[in-house]
């Protein structure tokens, strides 16, 4: 069964937002990947198997900055998930991309415009 595996907090000012979550919830942050991207060290608080990130705000839909928490669902087959989403009236915002050592990711919009990621996790992905 697919499960929530990751969420990201998009921020205009990453440093201010990082201090907010550190002060409010006691979360710690570790730099990871590109500049302005942090892994949230709050796994126990987020729930079993859920990871989290704080990152510079971006537009998954061109011209529309992503607001709110950005969620990624772990799936067995990201390609099958993409086809199912389109059949169900969703839109593809980002075709399959590979994150080395992590897996294969797509971004979708549901029929109401809500954004959701789907990832097939694969530590051997290149």
C-alpha positions as a Markdown table, in Angstrom:
| # | Residue | x | y | z |
|---|---|---|---|---|
| 1 | Unk | 0.0 | 0.0 | 0.0 |
| 2 | Unk | 1.5 | 3.4 | -0.9 |
| 3 | Unk | 2.3 | 5.5 | 2.1 |
| 4 | Unk | 3.4 | 9.1 | 2.9 |
| 5 | Unk | 7.2 | 8.9 | 2.8 |
| 6 | Unk | 8.4 | 12.5 | 2.6 |
| 7 | Unk | 7.3 | 16.0 | 3.1 |
| 8 | Unk | 9.1 | 19.2 | 2.3 |
| 9 | Unk | 8.6 | 22.7 | 3.6 |
| 10 | Unk | 9.1 | 25.4 | 0.9 |
| 11 | Unk | 10.5 | 28.7 | 2.2 |
| 12 | Unk | 11.3 | 32.1 | 0.8 |
| 13 | Unk | 13.9 | 32.6 | 3.5 |
| 14 | Unk | 15.3 | 29.2 | 4.4 |
| 15 | Unk | 17.3 | 30.5 | 7.4 |
| 16 | Unk | 14.4 | 32.3 | 9.1 |
| 17 | Unk | 12.1 | 29.3 | 8.5 |
| 18 | Unk | 14.7 | 26.9 | 9.8 |
| 19 | Unk | 15.0 | 28.9 | 13.0 |
| 20 | Unk | 11.2 | 28.9 | 13.3 |
| 21 | Unk | 10.9 | 25.1 | 13.2 |
| 22 | Unk | 14.0 | 24.6 | 15.4 |
| 23 | Unk | 12.5 | 26.9 | 18.1 |
| 24 | Unk | 8.9 | 25.7 | 17.7 |
| 25 | Unk | 9.4 | 22.0 | 17.5 |
| 26 | Unk | 13.0 | 21.4 | 18.5 |
| 27 | Unk | 13.8 | 20.0 | 15.0 |
| 28 | Unk | 17.5 | 19.9 | 13.9 |
| 29 | Unk | 18.6 | 20.4 | 10.4 |
| 30 | Unk | 21.5 | 18.9 | 8.4 |
| 31 | Unk | 22.6 | 20.3 | 5.0 |
| 32 | Unk | 22.0 | 17.8 | 2.2 |
| 33 | Unk | 22.2 | 18.1 | -1.6 |
| 34 | Unk | 22.0 | 21.5 | -3.3 |
| 35 | Unk | 22.6 | 24.9 | -1.4 |
| 36 | Unk | 19.6 | 25.9 | 0.6 |
| 37 | Unk | 18.4 | 22.3 | 1.1 |
| 38 | Unk | 18.3 | 20.7 | 4.6 |
| 39 | Unk | 17.2 | 17.3 | 5.8 |
| 40 | Unk | 14.9 | 17.8 | 8.8 |
| 41 | Unk | 16.2 | 15.6 | 11.7 |
| 42 | Unk | 12.7 | 14.9 | 13.0 |
| 43 | Unk | 12.0 | 11.4 | 11.8 |
| 44 | Unk | 10.7 | 10.2 | 15.1 |
| 45 | Unk | 8.3 | 13.1 | 15.4 |
| 46 | Unk | 7.2 | 12.9 | 11.7 |
| 47 | Unk | 6.2 | 9.2 | 12.1 |
| 48 | Unk | 7.6 | 5.9 | 11.0 |
| 49 | Unk | 9.4 | 6.0 | 7.7 |
| 50 | Unk | 8.7 | 9.6 | 7.0 |
| 51 | Unk | 11.6 | 12.0 | 6.2 |
| 52 | Unk | 11.4 | 15.7 | 5.8 |
| 53 | Unk | 13.2 | 18.6 | 4.2 |
| 54 | Unk | 13.4 | 22.4 | 4.3 |
| 55 | Unk | 14.2 | 23.9 | 0.9 |
| 56 | Unk | 14.2 | 27.1 | -1.1 |
| 57 | Unk | 10.7 | 27.8 | -2.4 |
| 58 | Unk | 10.3 | 26.8 | -6.1 |
| 59 | Unk | 7.6 | 26.6 | -8.8 |
| 60 | Unk | 6.5 | 23.1 | -9.6 |
| 61 | Unk | 3.9 | 24.7 | -11.8 |
| 62 | Unk | 5.7 | 27.6 | -13.7 |
| 63 | Unk | 4.6 | 31.0 | -12.3 |
| 64 | Unk | 2.9 | 29.5 | -9.2 |
| 65 | Unk | 5.2 | 29.2 | -6.2 |
| 66 | Unk | 4.7 | 26.1 | -4.1 |
| 67 | Unk | 3.1 | 26.9 | -0.8 |
| 68 | Unk | 2.3 | 24.6 | 2.1 |
| 69 | Unk | 3.9 | 21.2 | 2.8 |
| 70 | Unk | 4.9 | 19.3 | -0.3 |
| 71 | Unk | 4.2 | 15.6 | 0.2 |
| 72 | Unk | 5.7 | 12.5 | -1.6 |
| 73 | Unk | 4.1 | 9.1 | -1.6 |
| 74 | Unk | 6.2 | 6.0 | -1.8 |
| 75 | Unk | 5.0 | 3.7 | -4.6 |
| 76 | Unk | 6.1 | 0.4 | -6.1 |
| 77 | Unk | 6.2 | 1.6 | -9.7 |
| 78 | Unk | 6.4 | 5.3 | -10.5 |
| 79 | Unk | 5.6 | 4.8 | -14.2 |
| 80 | Unk | 2.4 | 2.9 | -13.4 |
| 81 | Unk | 1.5 | 5.6 | -10.9 |
| 82 | Unk | 1.9 | 8.3 | -13.6 |
| 83 | Unk | -0.4 | 6.5 | -16.0 |
| 84 | Unk | -3.0 | 5.9 | -13.3 |
| 85 | Unk | -2.9 | 9.5 | -12.3 |
| 86 | Unk | -3.5 | 10.8 | -15.8 |
| 87 | Unk | -6.3 | 8.2 | -16.4 |
| 88 | Unk | -7.9 | 9.6 | -13.2 |
| 89 | Unk | -7.8 | 13.2 | -14.4 |
| 90 | Unk | -4.5 | 14.3 | -12.9 |
| 91 | Unk | -1.8 | 16.3 | -14.7 |
| 92 | Unk | 1.9 | 15.6 | -14.9 |
| 93 | Unk | 3.9 | 18.5 | -13.5 |
| 94 | Unk | 7.3 | 16.8 | -13.8 |
| 95 | Unk | 8.1 | 13.6 | -15.7 |
| 96 | Unk | 10.1 | 10.9 | -14.2 |
| 97 | Unk | 13.5 | 12.1 | -12.9 |
| 98 | Unk | 16.1 | 10.1 | -11.1 |
| 99 | Unk | 17.8 | 11.2 | -7.9 |
| 100 | Unk | 21.0 | 9.2 | -7.6 |
| 101 | Unk | 21.0 | 7.0 | -4.6 |
| 102 | Unk | 17.4 | 7.8 | -3.7 |
| 103 | Unk | 15.1 | 6.7 | -6.5 |
| 104 | Unk | 12.7 | 7.8 | -9.3 |
| 105 | Unk | 10.4 | 10.8 | -8.8 |
| 106 | Unk | 7.4 | 12.4 | -10.6 |
| 107 | Unk | 5.3 | 15.4 | -9.6 |
| 108 | Unk | 1.5 | 15.4 | -10.3 |
| 109 | Unk | -1.5 | 17.7 | -9.8 |
| 110 | Unk | -4.8 | 16.1 | -8.8 |
| 111 | Unk | -8.0 | 17.3 | -10.5 |
| 112 | Unk | -8.3 | 20.1 | -8.0 |
| 113 | Unk | -4.8 | 21.3 | -8.6 |
| 114 | Unk | -3.2 | 19.9 | -5.4 |
| 115 | Unk | 0.4 | 18.9 | -5.9 |
| 116 | Unk | 1.7 | 15.5 | -4.9 |
| 117 | Unk | 5.0 | 13.6 | -5.6 |
| 118 | Unk | 5.3 | 9.9 | -6.2 |
| 119 | Unk | 8.7 | 8.2 | -5.6 |
| 120 | Unk | 9.9 | 4.7 | -6.3 |
| 121 | Unk | 12.7 | 4.5 | -3.8 |
| 122 | Unk | 15.8 | 2.7 | -5.1 |
| 123 | Unk | 19.2 | 3.1 | -3.3 |
| 124 | Unk | 21.0 | 1.9 | -6.5 |
| 125 | Unk | 19.4 | 4.5 | -8.8 |
| 126 | Unk | 21.8 | 6.4 | -10.9 |
